[in-house]
Amino acid sequence: MRRLITLSVDDQPEISEMMQHLMNKIDPGGTHMTANTAEQAFKLLSKEVQIVFLDVEMPGINGIDLAKKIKDFYPKLNIIFVTGFTKYCYEAYGVHPSGYLRKPVFEEDLRRELQNLRYPIDAPQSRLLVRCSPFALFDNGKAFVFHRSRTLEMFAYLVYRNGALCSNGELLGILWDGDPDKQGYLRQLIKDMIESLDEIGERDLIEKKYGKIGIKHGSVRYEGELETIADEFSWV
């Protein structure tokens, strides 16, 4: 995941802290702040902040008016309204926000909004480095390992496929000559891969679509030639 700088503004501390908790889970390498008043929010705001999660109903100044003031200073800031009421949707969209979340906020909905920001945020280069031969992974210069040894070979194959999405059948064929009895084990490897990458904030390297999985093209730094990976694992 990108290392983001976000601010959650809600007059109920438990709500802003919940948003902070979700963001720390999604983007553990980022900086995620909270504020419970407009005054606190403006003290924390800066040009480095990329996303503001803003409650609509707050005492003193409502979230829509606060959003207008924020836009005056930071016109390209992504504002995502967070509220338990649908009646504000029309008025809120008059501010041209990035998105709208209903309370209670679920991780899946939050991830969707982050993937569809009004003002896209360029992701920094992945902290994960792939050495093609002998194949190895490094996280900020330190050796990176999965919890299951066979996960490394599966990850290596996905890197070798260079952005192509692979079906379970293709992975079964590569890892176990197509043995259908390994379906359960394959699911465990995929789970291990996603959770291990999530631990270092790199879950977004993985792309899942139409029942297939792959490593997003161009998302991984690597040293050496991709073709040497296949030679090492004897896939060809």
N, C-alpha and C positions, 0 to 999 in steps of 0.2 A: 504494500500500500504506500501511496505517496505520504511523505511527511508533511502534514497539514498544520496550519495554525488556525484554530477555531475559537469562537466565543459563544457560549450558550447564555442567553439572557432570559430569566424568568423570575417573577417575584416570589415564586415558591422554590426554596432552595433544593427541595427533594427532586424537583423536575430538572433544574439545571444540572444538578449532580448526576442524575440519571443519564442525561445527554452526554455529560462528560465521561461517564463510565462506558457508554456505548462507543463513543469515539476512541477512547483509550483501547478498547477491545478491537475495533476495526483498524485503527491507525496507531499502534503502540509507540511508534517512533515520533509521533507528532506532539504538538503542544496544544492542549485543550483547556481553555479557561472558562470560568463561570462568573456571572454577575447577576445581582438580584434587583438592581435599580438602574434607571437610565444613567444616573451619575456615575455609578460604578462601571457601566459599560463604556462610557466615553473615556474614562481614565485608562481602560485597558485597550481601547481601540488604537490601531496604528495602521500604516500602509502595509505592514507585514501580515496582518490578519486577512485570511482568505475567505472565510465563511462565518456568518453570524446566524445562529439559530435563535429566533426571536419570538417570544410569546406575544400573542395579540392583546390579551386582556391583562393590563398592568395598572396599578394605581398611579395617579399623577398624570402620566402620559401613556396613551395606549401604544401598542407595538407598531401600528401602522404609521402613526405620526412620528414615532421614534425612527422608523425605517426611512421616512422622508428626510429627517435631519441627518441620518447616517449617510444617505445617498448624496447629500449636499457636499459632504467632505470626502466620501469614498465612492464615487459613482460606479466603479467596476467591482465593488464588493458583492459577493454572493450572499443574498439574504434568503434564508429559508424560514418561513413562518411555522410556528409550532403551536397548535391550539386544539382545544376539545370541541370547538364550535364551527359548524360549516357555514353559519350565517355571515361570516366575515370573508368568505372566499372571494366574492366579487370585488369588494372594496380593497382587499389585500392585493389582488392582482393588478390593481391600478397603480401600484408602486413598482410593478415589473420585477417581482422577486425571482429568485432562482427556482424556488419550489415551495411546497406546502405539505406539512406533516400533521396528521391527526394524532392526538393523544388518546391512549398511550402509544408511544412510539416504539415500533419493533425494529430490530436490527435489519431485517430484510428491506423494510421500507426506507430506512436511513441509507443503506448501501445504494439503493436505486437512485435516490436523490443525489448522492455523491457522484454517481456515474453520469448524471445528466445535468451538470451545473450550467447555469446561464453563461458564466464566464469561465471557460475551461482553465484548469490549472496544469501547467506543464509538470509532469512527474520528474523528479530527480532520477538520475541514473541508478539502476538497481545496485544494492549493496552486495548482491551475490555475484561471484565470479566463477565461471566454469572453465576448468582446464580440460582441454579435449583429450590429451594423451600424456601420461596415463590419466584417466578420467578422475576428476576430483572437484569438489565444491569448496569455495571459501567465502566466509561471511566477514566482510571488513578485514580481510587478511588472515582470518583464523579458519582452520578446517571446520567444515560444516557437515554433519552427518544426520541421516534420518534415524528414526527409532528402529526401523526394520532394514536389514541389509539389502534385501531384494528391491526395496523402494528406489535405491540409487540407480539400479539398472533401468527400471521403468522411467525414471526422470531423465536418464541419459538418452533413452530412446526418443522421448518427447523433445528433448533439445535437438537431437539429430534430425528429427522431422521438420525442424525449423519453422514452426508456426502452424503446421498442418494439424487438423483435429483428427484424433485416432479413436476408433471404436473399441469397445471391450474385446470384440472378436480379434481385432488386429493385435491388441496387447497380449491376449491369451496366446496367439500364434507366435509372437516374438519370445515371450517369457517361458511358455510351457508347451510349445508345439501344438497349441489349440486345445489342450485338455479342458473339457467343459467342467470338470470337477474342481477346477481352480478358480471358478467365478467368485466364490466367497473370499478366497485369499486375495484376489485382485482388488476387491472392494476395500479390504483392509489396507492394502498398499496405497490405494488412492487416498483413503482417509488419512493415513500416516503422512503422505506427501503434503496434503493441504494443511493439516494441523502443524506440521513441522515448519512449513513456510510461514504460516500465520504467526508462529512464535517470534519470528524476526521481522514481522511487518511486511512480508513479501507474498502474501496470499494472492494478490492481484496479478501475479505472474501467470496464474492458472486461468485458462479459458475453458468453460464448459458450455456446450451448446448442442442441441439435438441428440443428446445421449452420448456425445463424444467429448474428448478432453484433449487439451494441448497446452503448450507454452506459448504465450502471446509473441508473435513475431517481433523481433527487435527489442524485446524487454530484458533480455539476458546478455550480460557481457561475457565474452569467452576469449580464451587464448588458444591458438592453434587452428587446425582445420577440422570442420565438422565431420568430414568423411572418415577421419581416423577413429571416431567413436565406434562406428560400425565394425571396424577391423578388430578393435579391442574386445568387443563383446561377441564377435563371431555371428553377427546377424546376417551377413552376406557371404 
